[in-house]
Amino acid sequence: MAEKNEHYVIFGIHAVEELIKNNPQSIDKVYFTDKEKRGPLFELMKTCNSKKINYANIPEEKIDKMASQGNHQGVLAFKTVRAYNEEKDLWEMLEVLDNPMILIPSGLEDPGNLGAIIRSACAFGVDAILLERKGTVPLNATVAKTSAGMIEQMTLIKPARLEATVEQLKLSGFTIIGIDGYGSDKLEEANLSGPTVLITGGESHGIPPYLKKQCHSLCAIPMKQGVESLNVSVAAGIALYESMKQRHL
């Protein structure tokens, strides 16, 4: 096992099989060579698919580079610095919480931003953070460092189908609030006092349409004229602080 690109890199068929079997919640992504379409690698790929583990087929020379020319046998996995919680942990938690707050920082590309958001979420009373399976930065060393240790304190989940999970939360009585620079509502006028899912967008594309359509309200943070936008971690912190005030935490 080697650390590369701030991940733990696991390579070789047996090693990746054991990781999938014993600790699938710690896997960010599995890479397979694009040459092999049968045999043990194909069976391992089918296992990833059935367990909804994110994977991709890439040229073998790219795997060679990521594995530092080690004997990768055509497969390599990126292991996170800590395991994600399972989705069942969310529903078990909600059975005992009186007034839960859930955060969805969608489409994050900068690990520093994710780490800062995790730190703010712990400070302002967030009970769980839900992350997209694809397109969100993994839990790497930079996330851990910028969270100032809070990465170990927060419940972090990658639901198999985030849209369905949000829909289920909505049906359970949660208010879904999106933070959007072009939102028609004002953040300070939004009701964040009850069970709430707060959704923020990524650095490049904002809240994706499939999540935006779930929102009861899209709220903008008031800013001085001439300022185009806030850093996503700053915007999340402001919204979470407003939530904490309304919830009298």
C-alpha positions as semicolon CSV with decimal commas, in nm:
position;residue;x (nm);y (nm);z (nm)
1;M;0,000;0,000;0,000
2;A;0,132;0,342;-0,090
3;E;0,007;0,696;-0,034
4;K;-0,025;0,892;-0,358
5;N;-0,220;1,202;-0,453
6;E;-0,327;1,222;-0,087
7;H;-0,507;0,888;-0,111
8;Y;-0,408;0,545;0,004
9;V;-0,359;0,347;-0,314
10;I;-0,443;-0,024;-0,305
11;F;-0,351;-0,236;-0,606
12;G;-0,361;-0,599;-0,711
13;I;-0,664;-0,823;-0,754
14;H;-0,646;-0,991;-0,413
15;A;-0,584;-0,668;-0,221
16;V;-0,872;-0,486;-0,391
17;E;-1,102;-0,789;-0,341
18;E;-1,025;-0,788;0,031
19;L;-1,087;-0,413;0,054
20;I;-1,424;-0,445;-0,120
21;K;-1,518;-0,740;0,101
22;N;-1,410;-0,599;0,437
23;N;-1,422;-0,220;0,408
24;P;-1,626;-0,102;0,105
25;Q;-1,724;0,222;0,282
26;S;-1,360;0,336;0,269
27;I;-1,336;0,315;-0,111
28;D;-1,351;0,634;-0,313
29;K;-1,304;0,481;-0,659
30;V;-1,173;0,168;-0,829
31;Y;-0,987;0,183;-1,160
32;F;-0,966;-0,111;-1,402
33;T;-0,756;-0,147;-1,715
34;D;-0,966;-0,098;-2,027
35;K;-0,808;-0,404;-2,190
36;E;-0,953;-0,686;-1,979
37;K;-1,318;-0,778;-2,042
38;R;-1,331;-1,123;-1,882
39;G;-1,190;-1,332;-1,600
40;P;-1,120;-1,219;-1,240
41;L;-1,107;-0,849;-1,328
42;F;-1,445;-0,861;-1,496
43;E;-1,593;-1,044;-1,196
44;L;-1,446;-0,779;-0,966
45;M;-1,598;-0,510;-1,186
46;K;-1,940;-0,675;-1,157
47;T;-1,897;-0,680;-0,778
48;C;-1,828;-0,306;-0,780
49;N;-2,139;-0,253;-0,988
50;S;-2,360;-0,461;-0,759
51;K;-2,228;-0,285;-0,448
52;K;-2,260;0,057;-0,617
53;I;-1,890;0,129;-0,576
54;N;-1,770;0,404;-0,810
55;Y;-1,537;0,259;-1,076
56;A;-1,393;0,340;-1,419
57;N;-1,202;0,175;-1,703
58;I;-0,884;0,359;-1,799
59;P;-0,574;0,288;-2,014
60;E;-0,326;0,054;-1,848
61;E;-0,047;0,311;-1,868
62;K;-0,246;0,539;-1,637
63;I;-0,279;0,260;-1,381
64;D;0,095;0,197;-1,419
65;K;0,160;0,559;-1,323
66;M;-0,081;0,561;-1,029
67;A;0,064;0,236;-0,893
68;S;0,425;0,358;-0,938
69;Q;0,491;0,066;-1,173
70;G;0,387;-0,183;-0,905
71;N;0,227;-0,519;-0,991
72;H;-0,126;-0,384;-1,007
73;Q;-0,266;-0,676;-1,211
74;G;-0,498;-0,437;-1,393
75;V;-0,685;-0,294;-1,094
76;L;-0,628;-0,018;-0,840
77;A;-0,843;0,139;-0,567
78;F;-0,826;0,477;-0,395
79;K;-0,896;0,437;-0,024
80;T;-1,016;0,736;0,178
81;V;-0,849;0,854;0,500
82;R;-1,161;0,742;0,689
83;A;-1,458;0,528;0,596
84;Y;-1,790;0,684;0,497
85;N;-2,085;0,605;0,718
86;E;-2,354;0,378;0,578
87;E;-2,690;0,518;0,470
88;K;-2,867;0,310;0,733
89;D;-2,679;0,516;0,993
90;L;-2,871;0,822;0,873
91;W;-3,215;0,667;0,920
92;E;-3,120;0,523;1,258
93;M;-2,998;0,867;1,365
94;L;-3,319;1,037;1,251
95;E;-3,528;0,804;1,469
96;V;-3,382;0,960;1,784
97;L;-3,309;1,321;1,684
98;D;-3,572;1,584;1,768
99;N;-3,475;1,852;1,517
100;P;-3,214;1,730;1,268
101;M;-3,006;1,941;1,030
102;I;-2,853;1,778;0,722
103;L;-2,608;1,941;0,482
104;I;-2,547;1,853;0,117
105;P;-2,242;2,032;-0,028
106;S;-2,290;1,925;-0,391
107;G;-2,024;1,912;-0,661
108;L;-1,724;2,011;-0,450
109;E;-1,392;1,992;-0,634
110;D;-1,156;2,154;-0,380
111;P;-1,062;1,936;-0,081
112;G;-0,984;2,248;0,120
113;N;-1,343;2,364;0,079
114;L;-1,483;2,027;0,187
115;G;-1,260;2,025;0,495
116;A;-1,365;2,379;0,588
117;I;-1,733;2,289;0,541
118;I;-1,698;1,983;0,765
119;R;-1,541;2,203;1,032
120;S;-1,823;2,460;1,008
121;A;-2,085;2,184;1,007
122;C;-1,953;2,051;1,337
123;A;-1,945;2,403;1,485
124;F;-2,301;2,490;1,382
125;G;-2,488;2,173;1,474
126;V;-2,515;1,971;1,152
127;D;-2,605;1,610;1,223
128;A;-2,496;1,455;0,891
129;I;-2,337;1,551;0,561
130;L;-2,454;1,376;0,245
131;L;-2,218;1,367;-0,054
132;E;-2,268;1,279;-0,417
133;R;-2,120;0,950;-0,536
134;K;-1,965;1,112;-0,842
135;G;-1,803;1,448;-0,897
136;T;-1,726;1,527;-0,532
137;V;-1,374;1,539;-0,394
138;P;-1,290;1,231;-0,181
139;L;-1,199;1,225;0,186
140;N;-0,826;1,273;0,138
141;A;-0,544;1,411;0,352
142;T;-0,619;1,776;0,263
143;V;-0,984;1,735;0,368
144;A;-0,870;1,585;0,698
145;K;-0,617;1,863;0,761
146;T;-0,846;2,156;0,679
147;S;-1,127;2,006;0,888
148;A;-0,896;2,045;1,190
149;G;-0,976;1,693;1,303
150;M;-1,352;1,731;1,266
151;I;-1,360;1,475;0,984
152;E;-1,366;1,210;1,255
153;Q;-1,657;1,374;1,438
154;M;-1,902;1,420;1,150
155;T;-2,137;1,160;1,001
156;L;-2,042;1,150;0,630
157;I;-2,252;0,948;0,388
158;K;-2,254;0,882;0,014
159;P;-2,607;0,753;-0,054
160;A;-2,647;0,509;-0,341
161;R;-2,911;0,741;-0,491
162;L;-2,887;1,088;-0,340
163;E;-3,193;1,221;-0,523
164;A;-3,409;0,941;-0,382
165;T;-3,270;1,001;-0,034
166;V;-3,355;1,372;-0,051
167;E;-3,703;1,287;-0,178
168;Q;-3,753;1,051;0,115
169;L;-3,636;1,319;0,360
170;K;-3,876;1,563;0,196
171;L;-4,166;1,321;0,241
172;S;-4,061;1,279;0,605
173;G;-4,120;1,647;0,671
174;F;-3,783;1,806;0,605
175;T;-3,767;2,151;0,449
176;I;-3,520;2,154;0,159
177;I;-3,334;2,485;0,128
178;G;-3,085;2,560;-0,150
179;I;-2,821;2,834;-0,121
180;D;-2,797;2,995;-0,462
181;G;-2,652;3,330;-0,568
182;Y;-2,950;3,381;-0,799
183;G;-3,208;3,262;-0,550
184;S;-3,530;3,462;-0,528
185;D;-3,562;3,433;-0,149
186;K;-3,355;3,592;0,127
187;L;-3,164;3,360;0,358
188;E;-3,263;3,550;0,672
189;E;-3,632;3,507;0,582
190;A;-3,610;3,130;0,528
191;N;-3,744;2,901;0,799
192;L;-3,446;2,698;0,915
193;S;-3,582;2,625;1,261
194;G;-3,724;2,279;1,193
195;P;-3,587;1,961;1,032
196;T;-3,389;2,097;0,738
197;V;-3,176;1,983;0,447
198;L;-2,944;2,262;0,341
199;I;-2,793;2,228;-0,009
200;T;-2,497;2,428;-0,137
201;G;-2,347;2,423;-0,486
202;G;-1,998;2,346;-0,608
203;E;-1,723;2,585;-0,710
204;S;-1,796;2,563;-1,083
205;H;-2,161;2,478;-1,144
206;G;-2,370;2,556;-0,837
207;I;-2,648;2,323;-0,726
208;P;-2,715;2,057;-0,993
209;P;-3,065;2,059;-1,148
210;Y;-3,167;1,723;-1,000
211;L;-3,118;1,864;-0,649
212;K;-3,239;2,214;-0,726
213;K;-3,581;2,081;-0,827
214;Q;-3,617;1,923;-0,483
215;C;-3,578;2,255;-0,302
216;H;-3,875;2,424;-0,138
217;S;-3,681;2,750;-0,155
218;L;-3,365;2,890;-0,320
219;C;-3,206;3,152;-0,098
220;A;-2,942;3,412;-0,177
221;I;-2,699;3,557;0,074
222;P;-2,710;3,938;0,058
223;M;-2,382;4,095;-0,051
224;K;-2,247;4,437;-0,131
225;Q;-2,306;4,541;-0,492
226;G;-2,017;4,454;-0,720
227;V;-1,925;4,130;-0,544
228;E;-2,014;3,842;-0,773
229;S;-2,008;3,547;-0,535
230;L;-1,873;3,398;-0,214
231;N;-1,640;3,105;-0,169
232;V;-1,862;2,797;-0,125
233;S;-1,724;2,715;0,219
234;V;-1,788;3,073;0,334
235;A;-2,144;3,063;0,197
236;A;-2,206;2,733;0,374
237;G;-2,073;2,874;0,699
238;I;-2,301;3,179;0,681
239;A;-2,607;2,964;0,606
240;L;-2,526;2,722;0,886
241;Y;-2,477;3,007;1,132
242;E;-2,821;3,143;1,040
243;S;-2,961;2,795;1,094
244;M;-2,797;2,769;1,436
245;K;-2,944;3,105;1,541
246;Q;-3,295;3,002;1,439
247;R;-3,263;2,667;1,612
248;H;-3,135;2,834;1,932
249;L;-2,840;2,599;1,960
